[in-house]
Amino acid sequence: MSAVPVFDPVIHAPGRLQICAILSGIDDAEFAMLRDAIKVSDSVMSKHLKQLEEAGYVAPTKAAMDGRQRTWISLTPAGRKAFAAHVAELQRLAAMTAPEPMGQGFSG
């Protein structure tokens, strides 16, 4: 069963969309891996994660590793559902665009 298309402004911001896309294919990811993957600072990453967490889309888990506190992030079931619905809406919108005729590209 495919998700019902729904545009989600919380997910749509480029950084949050990238975070959700990464997390959709795995169980969880460490904060630093996500930060490095989307090429943002710690503070920007924290802000994105806070918004996703407030929406109920991600859940952080803290654990000590190598003597340091690490934060792992996972998509919640609600987050997986919202991301799938958002992707379905983007696909629906993309399907509405008229295909460009062959050889008629922009020549500005």
LOSE-645891 format. One record per atom (N, C-alpha, C): residue in one letter; chain; x, z, y. Coordinates in steps of 0.001 Angstrom, whole numbers. Atoms other than C-alpha are relative to their C-alpha. Layout:
% residues N
@r: a; c: A; xx: X; zz: Z; yy: Y
...
This chain:
% residues 108
@r: m; c: A; xx: 851; zz: 0; yy: -1186
@r: m; c: A; xx: 0; zz: 0; yy: 0
@r: m; c: A; xx: 886; zz: 0; yy: 1234
@r: s; c: A; xx: -808; zz: 77; yy: -1209
@r: s; c: A; xx: 1441; zz: -988; yy: 3357
@r: s; c: A; xx: -602; zz: 882; yy: 1087
@r: a; c: A; xx: 417; zz: -877; yy: -1091
@r: a; c: A; xx: 1272; zz: 1145; yy: 6470
@r: a; c: A; xx: -902; zz: -747; yy: 976
@r: v; c: A; xx: 858; zz: 558; yy: -1038
@r: v; c: A; xx: -1434; zz: 566; yy: 9066
@r: v; c: A; xx: 853; zz: -129; yy: 1260
@r: p; c: A; xx: -835; zz: 194; yy: -1180
@r: p; c: A; xx: 299; zz: -949; yy: 12125
@r: p; c: A; xx: -415; zz: 892; yy: 1173
@r: v; c: A; xx: 225; zz: -877; yy: -1150
@r: v; c: A; xx: 586; zz: 1622; yy: 14924
@r: v; c: A; xx: 1293; zz: 65; yy: 802
@r: f; c: A; xx: -1162; zz: -90; yy: -883
@r: f; c: A; xx: 2960; zz: 1427; yy: 17893
@r: f; c: A; xx: 219; zz: 1467; yy: 348
@r: d; c: A; xx: -296; zz: -1406; yy: -262
@r: d; c: A; xx: 4677; zz: 4808; yy: 18300
@r: d; c: A; xx: 1070; zz: 102; yy: 1086
@r: p; c: A; xx: -970; zz: -68; yy: -1087
@r: p; c: A; xx: 6340; zz: 5403; yy: 21686
@r: p; c: A; xx: 1119; zz: 1013; yy: -242
@r: v; c: A; xx: -1067; zz: -958; yy: 306
@r: v; c: A; xx: 8301; zz: 8397; yy: 20322
@r: v; c: A; xx: 1093; zz: -700; yy: -807
@r: i; c: A; xx: -958; zz: 701; yy: 859
@r: i; c: A; xx: 9967; zz: 6203; yy: 17688
@r: i; c: A; xx: 604; zz: -1201; yy: 711
@r: h; c: A; xx: -400; zz: 1298; yy: -538
@r: h; c: A; xx: 10241; zz: 3063; yy: 19827
@r: h; c: A; xx: 1291; zz: -12; yy: 821
@r: a; c: A; xx: -1254; zz: -23; yy: -772
@r: a; c: A; xx: 13140; zz: 4164; yy: 22058
@r: a; c: A; xx: 1140; zz: -435; yy: -917
@r: p; c: A; xx: -1025; zz: 568; yy: 884
@r: p; c: A; xx: 16192; zz: 2290; yy: 20734
@r: p; c: A; xx: 785; zz: 1002; yy: -842
@r: g; c: A; xx: -766; zz: -990; yy: 767
@r: g; c: A; xx: 18194; zz: 5368; yy: 19732
@r: g; c: A; xx: -829; zz: 645; yy: -1089
@r: r; c: A; xx: 868; zz: -645; yy: 988
@r: r; c: A; xx: 15259; zz: 7035; yy: 17984
@r: r; c: A; xx: -419; zz: -991; yy: -1086
@r: l; c: A; xx: 326; zz: 1028; yy: 990
@r: l; c: A; xx: 14323; zz: 3769; yy: 16280
@r: l; c: A; xx: 1157; zz: -160; yy: -985
@r: q; c: A; xx: -1171; zz: 104; yy: 870
@r: q; c: A; xx: 17882; zz: 3502; yy: 14942
@r: q; c: A; xx: 118; zz: 1219; yy: -910
@r: i; c: A; xx: -70; zz: -1223; yy: 805
@r: i; c: A; xx: 17847; zz: 7128; yy: 13759
@r: i; c: A; xx: -1007; zz: -75; yy: -1142
@r: c; c: A; xx: 1038; zz: 84; yy: 1026
@r: c; c: A; xx: 14564; zz: 6622; yy: 11905
@r: c; c: A; xx: 330; zz: -1068; yy: -1039
@r: a; c: A; xx: -363; zz: 1066; yy: 933
@r: a; c: A; xx: 15793; zz: 3366; yy: 10384
@r: a; c: A; xx: 1077; zz: 478; yy: -967
@r: i; c: A; xx: -1066; zz: -518; yy: 861
@r: i; c: A; xx: 18947; zz: 5046; yy: 9077
@r: i; c: A; xx: -571; zz: 1005; yy: -989
@r: l; c: A; xx: 535; zz: -1057; yy: 861
@r: l; c: A; xx: 17065; zz: 8060; yy: 7728
@r: l; c: A; xx: -1033; zz: -510; yy: -1001
@r: s; c: A; xx: 1040; zz: 504; yy: 907
@r: s; c: A; xx: 14355; zz: 5930; yy: 6116
@r: s; c: A; xx: 568; zz: -425; yy: -1348
@r: g; c: A; xx: -597; zz: 462; yy: 1245
@r: g; c: A; xx: 16803; zz: 4720; yy: 3489
@r: g; c: A; xx: 765; zz: 1063; yy: -772
@r: i; c: A; xx: -763; zz: -1069; yy: 653
@r: i; c: A; xx: 18368; zz: 8081; yy: 2588
@r: i; c: A; xx: -775; zz: 1311; yy: 70
@r: d; c: A; xx: 668; zz: -1306; yy: -17
@r: d; c: A; xx: 17397; zz: 11689; yy: 1933
@r: d; c: A; xx: 289; zz: 761; yy: 1288
@r: d; c: A; xx: -373; zz: -680; yy: -1240
@r: d; c: A; xx: 19335; zz: 13134; yy: 4871
@r: d; c: A; xx: 1358; zz: -519; yy: 462
@r: a; c: A; xx: -1283; zz: 425; yy: -566
@r: a; c: A; xx: 22330; zz: 12544; yy: 7116
@r: a; c: A; xx: 513; zz: 1104; yy: 903
@r: e; c: A; xx: -629; zz: -1000; yy: -850
@r: e; c: A; xx: 24788; zz: 14767; yy: 8932
@r: e; c: A; xx: -46; zz: -483; yy: 1453
@r: f; c: A; xx: 112; zz: 285; yy: -1428
@r: f; c: A; xx: 24438; zz: 14931; yy: 12721
@r: f; c: A; xx: 1084; zz: -962; yy: 478
@r: a; c: A; xx: -1120; zz: 813; yy: -493
@r: a; c: A; xx: 27894; zz: 13455; yy: 13371
@r: a; c: A; xx: -70; zz: -1432; yy: -533
@r: m; c: A; xx: 119; zz: 1352; yy: 553
@r: m; c: A; xx: 27266; zz: 10504; yy: 11055
@r: m; c: A; xx: -1040; zz: -803; yy: 776
@r: l; c: A; xx: 1035; zz: 682; yy: -786
@r: l; c: A; xx: 24045; zz: 9643; yy: 12892
@r: l; c: A; xx: 501; zz: -315; yy: 1405
@r: r; c: A; xx: -534; zz: 181; yy: -1364
@r: r; c: A; xx: 25709; zz: 10127; yy: 16284
@r: r; c: A; xx: 971; zz: -1172; yy: 52
@r: d; c: A; xx: -987; zz: 1074; yy: 38
@r: d; c: A; xx: 28575; zz: 7835; yy: 15335
@r: d; c: A; xx: -653; zz: -1347; yy: -316
@r: a; c: A; xx: 663; zz: 1245; yy: 398
@r: a; c: A; xx: 26252; zz: 5254; yy: 13770
@r: a; c: A; xx: -720; zz: -663; yy: 1171
@r: i; c: A; xx: 722; zz: 605; yy: -1127
@r: i; c: A; xx: 24217; zz: 4816; yy: 16954
@r: i; c: A; xx: 813; zz: 33; yy: 1289
@r: k; c: A; xx: -966; zz: 46; yy: -1105
@r: k; c: A; xx: 27234; zz: 5306; yy: 19248
@r: k; c: A; xx: -505; zz: 680; yy: 1277
@r: v; c: A; xx: 417; zz: -791; yy: -1159
@r: v; c: A; xx: 25947; zz: 8063; yy: 21544
@r: v; c: A; xx: 774; zz: 1310; yy: 17
@r: s; c: A; xx: -643; zz: -1303; yy: -126
@r: s; c: A; xx: 27252; zz: 11405; yy: 22786
@r: s; c: A; xx: -812; zz: 1057; yy: -762
@r: d; c: A; xx: 707; zz: -1108; yy: 647
@r: d; c: A; xx: 26340; zz: 14739; yy: 21191
@r: d; c: A; xx: -1284; zz: 347; yy: 752
@r: s; c: A; xx: 1176; zz: -405; yy: -776
@r: s; c: A; xx: 23963; zz: 15529; yy: 24050
@r: s; c: A; xx: -1137; zz: -1012; yy: -111
@r: v; c: A; xx: 1038; zz: 1028; yy: 145
@r: v; c: A; xx: 22106; zz: 12207; yy: 23815
@r: v; c: A; xx: -614; zz: 84; yy: -1398
@r: m; c: A; xx: 492; zz: -120; yy: 1369
@r: m; c: A; xx: 21851; zz: 12595; yy: 20039
@r: m; c: A; xx: -927; zz: 1204; yy: -118
@r: s; c: A; xx: 825; zz: -1211; yy: 44
@r: s; c: A; xx: 20499; zz: 16128; yy: 20451
@r: s; c: A; xx: -1360; zz: -224; yy: 635
@r: k; c: A; xx: 1274; zz: 280; yy: -687
@r: k; c: A; xx: 17840; zz: 14912; yy: 22894
@r: k; c: A; xx: -905; zz: -869; yy: -863
@r: h; c: A; xx: 803; zz: 860; yy: 885
@r: h; c: A; xx: 16708; zz: 12152; yy: 20529
@r: h; c: A; xx: -570; zz: 816; yy: -1162
@r: l; c: A; xx: 452; zz: -789; yy: 1144
@r: l; c: A; xx: 16534; zz: 14566; yy: 17611
@r: l; c: A; xx: -1051; zz: 1028; yy: 396
@r: k; c: A; xx: 980; zz: -980; yy: -474
@r: k; c: A; xx: 14649; zz: 17153; yy: 19673
@r: k; c: A; xx: -1376; zz: -664; yy: 143
@r: q; c: A; xx: 1275; zz: 697; yy: -163
@r: q; c: A; xx: 11962; zz: 14588; yy: 20553
@r: q; c: A; xx: -611; zz: -347; yy: -1353
@r: l; c: A; xx: 499; zz: 320; yy: 1338
@r: l; c: A; xx: 11679; zz: 13466; yy: 16940
@r: l; c: A; xx: -479; zz: 1263; yy: -726
@r: e; c: A; xx: 397; zz: -1256; yy: 638
@r: e; c: A; xx: 11522; zz: 17086; yy: 15761
@r: e; c: A; xx: -1304; zz: 525; yy: 594
@r: e; c: A; xx: 1233; zz: -462; yy: -644
@r: e; c: A; xx: 8840; zz: 17989; yy: 18329
@r: e; c: A; xx: -1218; zz: -800; yy: -459
@r: a; c: A; xx: 1084; zz: 837; yy: 506
@r: a; c: A; xx: 6760; zz: 15086; yy: 17023
@r: a; c: A; xx: -266; zz: 258; yy: -1486
@r: g; c: A; xx: 158; zz: -292; yy: 1422
@r: g; c: A; xx: 7202; zz: 16428; yy: 13483
@r: g; c: A; xx: 586; zz: -1074; yy: -902
@r: y; c: A; xx: -529; zz: 1142; yy: 756
@r: y; c: A; xx: 9203; zz: 13372; yy: 12377
@r: y; c: A; xx: 1315; zz: 281; yy: -714
@r: v; c: A; xx: -1244; zz: -354; yy: 679
@r: v; c: A; xx: 12533; zz: 14969; yy: 11470
@r: v; c: A; xx: 63; zz: 1505; yy: -183
@r: a; c: A; xx: -221; zz: -1418; yy: 252
@r: a; c: A; xx: 13615; zz: 18288; yy: 10046
@r: a; c: A; xx: 1498; zz: 242; yy: -121
@r: p; c: A; xx: -1425; zz: -323; yy: 118
@r: p; c: A; xx: 17078; zz: 19740; yy: 10640
@r: p; c: A; xx: 214; zz: 1110; yy: -1032
@r: t; c: A; xx: -416; zz: -1053; yy: 917
@r: t; c: A; xx: 18847; zz: 21857; yy: 8039
@r: t; c: A; xx: 1436; zz: 338; yy: 358
@r: k; c: A; xx: -1361; zz: -423; yy: -345
@r: k; c: A; xx: 21917; zz: 23889; yy: 8940
@r: k; c: A; xx: 646; zz: 623; yy: -1225
@r: a; c: A; xx: -752; zz: -549; yy: 1127
@r: a; c: A; xx: 24588; zz: 24724; yy: 6394
@r: a; c: A; xx: 1469; zz: 83; yy: 369
@r: a; c: A; xx: -1435; zz: -142; yy: -227
@r: a; c: A; xx: 28166; zz: 25965; yy: 6470
@r: a; c: A; xx: 735; zz: -946; yy: -935
@r: m; c: A; xx: -802; zz: 921; yy: 796
@r: m; c: A; xx: 30691; zz: 23399; yy: 5293
@r: m; c: A; xx: 1403; zz: 9; yy: 583
@r: d; c: A; xx: -1394; zz: -56; yy: -445
@r: d; c: A; xx: 34478; zz: 23720; yy: 5476
@r: d; c: A; xx: 180; zz: 998; yy: 1148
@r: g; c: A; xx: -130; zz: -1032; yy: -1014
@r: g; c: A; xx: 34072; zz: 26863; yy: 7573
@r: g; c: A; xx: -700; zz: -288; yy: 1315
@r: r; c: A; xx: 717; zz: 357; yy: -1235
@r: r; c: A; xx: 31895; zz: 25121; yy: 10181
@r: r; c: A; xx: -1483; zz: -182; yy: -305
@r: q; c: A; xx: 1437; zz: 210; yy: 121
@r: q; c: A; xx: 28180; zz: 25016; yy: 10753
@r: q; c: A; xx: -292; zz: -1492; yy: 176
@r: r; c: A; xx: 365; zz: 1423; yy: -72
@r: r; c: A; xx: 26836; zz: 21500; yy: 10061
@r: r; c: A; xx: -1521; zz: -116; yy: 30
@r: t; c: A; xx: 1433; zz: 253; yy: -59
@r: t; c: A; xx: 23396; zz: 20087; yy: 10815
@r: t; c: A; xx: -292; zz: -1298; yy: -727
@r: w; c: A; xx: 452; zz: 1159; yy: 759
@r: w; c: A; xx: 21722; zz: 17710; yy: 8400
@r: w; c: A; xx: -1422; zz: -307; yy: 445
@r: i; c: A; xx: 1305; zz: 442; yy: -494
@r: i; c: A; xx: 18687; zz: 15687; yy: 9454
@r: i; c: A; xx: -683; zz: -824; yy: -1087
@r: s; c: A; xx: 773; zz: 822; yy: 933
@r: s; c: A; xx: 15942; zz: 14286; yy: 7251
@r: s; c: A; xx: -1324; zz: -379; yy: 644
@r: l; c: A; xx: 1337; zz: 391; yy: -448
@r: l; c: A; xx: 12752; zz: 12371; yy: 7924
@r: l; c: A; xx: -1014; zz: 828; yy: -776
@r: t; c: A; xx: 1094; zz: -707; yy: 672
@r: t; c: A; xx: 9649; zz: 14403; yy: 7150
@r: t; c: A; xx: -957; zz: -1050; yy: -579
@r: p; c: A; xx: 1005; zz: 951; yy: 469
@r: p; c: A; xx: 6772; zz: 12808; yy: 5231
@r: p; c: A; xx: -778; zz: -645; yy: 1161
@r: a; c: A; xx: 693; zz: 545; yy: -1181
@r: a; c: A; xx: 4989; zz: 12417; yy: 8595
@r: a; c: A; xx: 898; zz: -1002; yy: 724
@r: g; c: A; xx: -942; zz: 912; yy: -639
@r: g; c: A; xx: 8127; zz: 10782; yy: 10017
@r: g; c: A; xx: 123; zz: -1310; yy: -750
@r: r; c: A; xx: -71; zz: 1226; yy: 812
@r: r; c: A; xx: 8356; zz: 8316; yy: 7128
@r: r; c: A; xx: -1257; zz: -849; yy: 211
@r: k; c: A; xx: 1268; zz: 714; yy: -200
@r: k; c: A; xx: 4686; zz: 7421; yy: 7577
@r: k; c: A; xx: -41; zz: -634; yy: 1393
@r: a; c: A; xx: 13; zz: 516; yy: -1371
@r: a; c: A; xx: 5024; zz: 7025; yy: 11361
@r: a; c: A; xx: 983; zz: -1154; yy: 158
@r: f; c: A; xx: -990; zz: 1073; yy: -103
@r: f; c: A; xx: 8177; zz: 4908; yy: 11019
@r: f; c: A; xx: -519; zz: -1259; yy: -690
@r: a; c: A; xx: 545; zz: 1161; yy: 716
@r: a; c: A; xx: 6540; zz: 2633; yy: 8430
@r: a; c: A; xx: -1114; zz: -668; yy: 809
@r: a; c: A; xx: 1083; zz: 548; yy: -822
@r: a; c: A; xx: 3494; zz: 2221; yy: 10696
@r: a; c: A; xx: 558; zz: -708; yy: 1230
@r: h; c: A; xx: -614; zz: 615; yy: -1178
@r: h; c: A; xx: 5704; zz: 1461; yy: 13702
@r: h; c: A; xx: 647; zz: -1333; yy: -369
@r: v; c: A; xx: -624; zz: 1245; yy: 458
@r: v; c: A; xx: 7704; zz: -1147; yy: 11769
@r: v; c: A; xx: -1084; zz: -1048; yy: -306
@r: a; c: A; xx: 1101; zz: 928; yy: 294
@r: a; c: A; xx: 4432; zz: -2694; yy: 10555
@r: a; c: A; xx: -567; zz: -586; yy: 1292
@r: e; c: A; xx: 507; zz: 499; yy: -1286
@r: e; c: A; xx: 3257; zz: -2963; yy: 14173
@r: e; c: A; xx: 986; zz: -972; yy: 629
@r: l; c: A; xx: -994; zz: 934; yy: -534
@r: l; c: A; xx: 6530; zz: -4563; yy: 15265
@r: l; c: A; xx: -53; zz: -1332; yy: -754
@r: q; c: A; xx: 109; zz: 1230; yy: 790
@r: q; c: A; xx: 6182; zz: -7066; yy: 12415
@r: q; c: A; xx: -1273; zz: -771; yy: 376
@r: r; c: A; xx: 1255; zz: 649; yy: -408
@r: r; c: A; xx: 2561; zz: -7753; yy: 13417
@r: r; c: A; xx: 172; zz: -700; yy: 1339
@r: l; c: A; xx: -230; zz: 594; yy: -1316
@r: l; c: A; xx: 3618; zz: -8368; yy: 17020
@r: l; c: A; xx: 933; zz: -1208; yy: -96
@r: a; c: A; xx: -942; zz: 1111; yy: 164
@r: a; c: A; xx: 6527; zz: -10574; yy: 15958
@r: a; c: A; xx: -692; zz: -1213; yy: -617
@r: a; c: A; xx: 714; zz: 1102; yy: 642
@r: a; c: A; xx: 4192; zz: -12660; yy: 13809
@r: a; c: A; xx: -915; zz: -736; yy: 981
@r: m; c: A; xx: 876; zz: 625; yy: -995
@r: m; c: A; xx: 2059; zz: -13374; yy: 16894
@r: m; c: A; xx: 755; zz: -979; yy: 891
@r: t; c: A; xx: -766; zz: 874; yy: -878
@r: t; c: A; xx: 4892; zz: -15153; yy: 18688
@r: t; c: A; xx: -5; zz: -1419; yy: -545
@r: a; c: A; xx: 20; zz: 1406; yy: 399
@r: a; c: A; xx: 4775; zz: -18929; yy: 18645
@r: a; c: A; xx: 1406; zz: -423; yy: -401
@r: p; c: A; xx: -1320; zz: 480; yy: 368
@r: p; c: A; xx: 7642; zz: -20517; yy: 16759
@r: p; c: A; xx: 475; zz: -1057; yy: 989
@r: e; c: A; xx: -579; zz: 967; yy: -933
@r: e; c: A; xx: 9977; zz: -22534; yy: 18947
@r: e; c: A; xx: 190; zz: -1326; yy: -728
@r: p; c: A; xx: -184; zz: 1307; yy: 662
@r: p; c: A; xx: 9864; zz: -26277; yy: 18132
@r: p; c: A; xx: 1485; zz: -321; yy: -176
@r: m; c: A; xx: -1383; zz: 359; yy: 302
@r: m; c: A; xx: 13057; zz: -27620; yy: 16580
@r: m; c: A; xx: 593; zz: -804; yy: 1166
@r: g; c: A; xx: -686; zz: 741; yy: -1044
@r: g; c: A; xx: 15541; zz: -28843; yy: 19191
@r: g; c: A; xx: -505; zz: 265; yy: 1397
@r: q; c: A; xx: 570; zz: -274; yy: -1314
@r: q; c: A; xx: 13562; zz: -27335; yy: 22057
@r: q; c: A; xx: 488; zz: 1340; yy: 560
@r: g; c: A; xx: -548; zz: -1271; yy: -482
@r: g; c: A; xx: 15804; zz: -24341; yy: 22750
@r: g; c: A; xx: 191; zz: -9; yy: 1500
@r: f; c: A; xx: -206; zz: -160; yy: -1431
@r: f; c: A; xx: 16431; zz: -23029; yy: 26215
@r: f; c: A; xx: 1304; zz: -691; yy: 402
@r: s; c: A; xx: -1216; zz: 662; yy: -502
@r: s; c: A; xx: 18871; zz: -25179; yy: 28126
@r: s; c: A; xx: 97; zz: 183; yy: 1495
@r: g; c: A; xx: -14; zz: -340; yy: -1415
@r: g; c: A; xx: 19145; zz: -23377; yy: 31420
@r: g; c: A; xx: 1283; zz: -224; yy: 583
